[in-house]
């Protein structure tokens, strides 16, 4: 047995509760042109601001990480910082506490730190604006944000003493772009689902591992599409509804389901993450096939 003694003052869960740490809803924007910024829609899977995974959508369906920047805004507050300092907390009163955000994007091997401010021992409360702006072409898949506290004394400057929050923001793979391909196969049906995944928690939500195939050589193709546009919205919704149900039920019958629905080990951009997003964001009822079918179709009829 190894005994570990930590000589560094540490902001633990008990202190986090006492200092009443709060974080506001994340807001996302991008610069559409030289004159205008556009706001993106923030989506929390459980409709709670405290969930540690966040998605966003562009109502105009134009934002992508290659062609536009991404601005991230929120505000954090510590309403009772007294419990961080002695005699109530672990930090000496003559040692200020710094607040910073560490961001990382593993898919492109980028990492950075931005200092947010300082808390002194006599502070009654503390509020900080968290604002980040990532240029176009610098992000991919997912970005992780960790808000940390650190010591600012001359002998201990930069020593991390605790994490206040950790958020994962999904850049791609949140299910907003569904893999649909058109093929020509005489004698085959108008549509079918092609699934080739091995591990839905690892394999990406793209046409390499799953796709909805639309058959251009079918007699009813022209009823569905005309001049590259959807001509029968109800028929398209029925196809999409059945496709989503097939995918979700196949994932549900896999050995990974318990981890997937608890968002444990879902790789950013994976099939599992997309399924978790669909169910948790849109509150689809997966307790039975018939209720899942109804939930999906109600959503599609209201939003497509």
N, C-alpha and C positions, 0 to 999 in steps of 0.2 A: 504494500500500500504506500502511495506517495502522498505526503501532505504538502499542499501548495499554499503559501502565504503571500497574499497580494498586498504590497506596501503602497500601491497607488490608490488614492482616494477614488471611489467608484460610485457613479450615479446608478443605483439599481432600481428594480421595479417598485420597491416601497417608496423610494424618494420621488420617482416619477409620478406616483399617485399623489403624493403630498404637495408637489410643486404645481399641480394642476396644469399639465402641459396640454395645449390645444393646437390643432392645425385646421385651417380653413379649407374649403373645397379648392382643388387645383383648377386653374384656368389655363387654357392653351390658345395660342394665337399664331398666325403666320403672316408675313408680309406678302400680300398679293401683288402689289405694284408699288411704285415709288410714293404713292399718295395714300394707299389704303392697307390697313391690317384687317384680317378676317379672324373671327372667333371660331374655334372648334368646339364641338359639343363634348363635354366631359361625361364619362360613364363609369359609375362604380358598380361592380357586379352585384352587390347586395344593397344598393341604394344607400350605403352608409359612407360617410366621409372618412371613416377610420380604417376601411379595408386597405390592405397593403398592395393591391394590384389595381391599376387604373387603366382604362381605355379611353380613346377619344375618336370621334368621327368628324368628318368635314361635311356639313349639310350640302355644300356645293359639289362634293365628290371630285375635288380638284387637287387637294393637298397630297403630296407624296414626299418622302424624305430626300429624294434626289433633286427635286426642282424647287423646293421651298424650305425656308428656315423653320425652326420651331421655337416659340417662346413659351416658357413655363413660369407661371405666377402662382404664389400662394402666400399665406401669412401664418406665422407661428407665434404662439404666446406662452409665456411662463407667468402664471398669475400669482405665484407665491414662491419666489426664488429663495426666500429665507432658509428653506429646508435644504438648500444645497451647501450652506455655509455653517461652520461651527458656531455654537455648540449643537445645533440641531442636525447638521449635515456633515459630510466628510471633508469639505474644503476649508482651509484656513482663511480667516477673514481678510488677510493681507494679500491674498492671491485671487486676482480676478479670473472669471471664467469666460472663455471665448466660445462662440457659437459659429459653426461652419457647416456647409453642405459639401459632401463628397459625392461626385457623380461618376458613373462608369457606364460604358457601353461595350460589353465584352465582344460583340460581333465584329467591331472595328478596332478593338484594342485601344480604346480611348478612355482616359481617366482625368479628372480634374478636381480642384478644391476651390470653393469660394467662401470667403469669410463673411459672416452675416452681422456680427456685432459682439458686444461685450456686456457681461453682467457683473456688477459690483456687489459687494456684501450688503450694502445698505439699500439696494434696489427694492422697491415695493412690488413692481411687476416689470415685465420686459416683453416687448413685441418686436418682431423682425420680419421684414419683407424678403421673401425668397424669390428671386427673379433670375432666370437663366435664359440665354438666347444662343441657340445652336445654328450655325450657318447651314445652308443646304448642302447635301452630300456628305454630311459628317455623322449621321446617325443611321442605325439599322437594327431591326428586330425589337430591341428593348433597351431602356435606359433605367438604371437604378440610382436612387437618391437616398443618401444616408445623412441625416442631420445629427451632428455629434457635438459634444461638449469637450473642452480641453483647457488645461491650465495655462495661465499667461504670466506666471511669475518668472523672474530672471533665471532661476535655476531649474525650472521645470517647464519652460515654454514649449507648447505643442504636445504635451503629454495628454493623450485621450483619456477621459474619465467616464465616458458613457455615451450611449446612443439614444437620442430622443425618439426618432422614428426612422423607419426604412420603407421606402415606397418603390414599387416597380411600375414603370409606365410603358405600356405596350405600344411600340411604334408601328409594327407590322404584324400581320397574322391574327388580327382580332375578329376575323370572319367577315370584314366589310367587303372583301374581294373574293367572290366565290369562283372556284375553278370550273369553268364551262368551256367545252371544246365542241366544235362542229366537225362532223365526219361524214363520209359518203359510204354507206353500206346497204346496198339493195337487199331486200328480204329480211332486214332486221327492223325492230320497232322504232318508233319515233324518238324515244329516249331510253336511256338506262344509266345506271351508276356503275362506274368502274373503280374498285377499291383494291389497292395494292400495298397497304401499309404492313409493317412488321410490328412496330411499337408505336402506338399513337401518341405517346408522350414524347417521343423523339422525332418521328417523321413529320415533315412540314405539311401545312395545310395548303398544298398546291397540287397541280395536275400530275406531278410525278407519282403521288401516292393515292390520290383520289380525284375523281372528276365526274361531272355530269356530262354525258355524251348526247348531243343533239344530232339526229340523222337527217342531213339535207336531202337524201334520196328517198325519204318517206313521203307518201302522198299528202300527208297532213302538215308537212313542214311549212308550207305557205300560209296555213291557217295560224301558225304560231309566230312566224316572222315574215315581215314584208319590208324590202329595201333596207335590211339591217336593223329594223326596229321591231319591238314586240307588237304584234297586231291583235293578239288575244290575251289580254292581261289575266283573265281568270284561268285560262288554260295554263299559262306560264306559272301562275301561283300554285296551281295544283301539282305541277311537275316539281317545283321547288319544295313544296310542302312534303311530298312523298320522298324526295331526295334527302332532305334534312332528317326525316324520320328514319330512313334506312341507315344513314350514317350514325345517328345518335344511338339507335338500338344495337347496331353492331359494336359500338364502343361500350355500351352498357353490358354486353355479354362477354366482354374481354376480361382478362385477369387484372387489368389495370383500373377498373372502374372506381373502386373505393378511393384510390389515390387521386384520380382525375376529378371526381366530384368534390373532393376536399381541396383541390388545387395544390396538391402536393407533388412536387417534381414534374409539373407540366412545363416543358421547355418552351420558351418564347417562340411564337410562330408555329407551334405544333398543332396537329389535329386535336389533341386533347385540350389544349388551351382554347381553341376555337369552340369546341363543344361546351367547355365550361363557361365560356363567354355567352354563348347562346342561351344556355339554361339559366344561368345566374342573373344575367342582365335583363332578359325578357320574361323571367319567371315562368318558364314553360314547365308544365306538370308532367313529369316522367314516371309517375307511379304506375301507369298502365299504358299499353300501346294506344288505346282509344283516346285517353286523356292527353297523351303527348300529341297525337294527330290533331286533336281539336285545338290545343294550345298553339301549335305551330300555324295552323290555318287562320285562327283568329288574329294572330300577329301579322301574318302576311296580308290579310284583307284590310287591316287597319293602316299598314305602313308601306305597302308596295304599290 
